Amino acid sequence: WRKKRKEKAIKKIDFASESWMKKNIPGKVGAAPPFGQIFKLATFVDNILLRQPKLIVNAGDYNFSLKLIKSSFQKAIKDAIKGSFSKAK
């Protein structure tokens, strides 16, 4: 995806630190919704998630979650980078 945009490749992807989240993402740390497009961030989605008929995701608050069917989730992440980022046990 970066090659298509003529940007340098990234060799390592990691979770954002709490201090970075406090500074760059509005809301409560750890309660950010999984849709990076809201914050103009790249969103990565593992292909295994896309095989699930229903998903429960963070709604941006500690007390609420969203239950989505696969088609709704795919619409919400249409610009996401999809790939195999995890290993099955």
DAJOCOR-V508281 format. One record per backbone hydrogen bond with DSSP energy under -1.0 kcal/mol. NH is the residue of the N-H (numbers start at 1). CO is the residue of the C=O. If there is no record, write none. Layout:
BEGIN
NH;CO + NH;CO
END
This chain:
BEGIN
6;3 + 7;2 + 21;17 + 22;18 + 23;19 + 24;20 + 25;21 + 31;28 + 38;35 + 39;36 + 40;37 + 41;36 + 45;81 + 47;83 + 49;46 + 51;48 + 52;49 + 55;68 + 57;66 + 59;64 + 66;57 + 68;55 + 70;53 + 73;69 + 74;70 + 75;71 + 76;72 + 77;73 + 78;75 + 80;77 + 81;43 + 83;45
END
